């Protein structure tokens, strides 16, 4: 169900804010792998603002699930993500 109310439109972040949050998520993930909730804590933002940025970055191929899990604030198991690092040409030739 799509919610097209004035309040949902007003709450949606603008394109520049989305790009800024994506950039900030990548900065914290460059320091260490973490869950979306952990990144939200580090960025002093709501997990509801950060979780969609993780989805966007994953779809864009910039981050990936490490296969590890950690408990989030609600006690549920959450995926730990890391930045996808570009392989060097030497690494490509090794495989």
Order of alpha helices (4+ residues) and beta strands (2+ residues): alpha-alpha-alpha-alpha-beta-beta-alpha
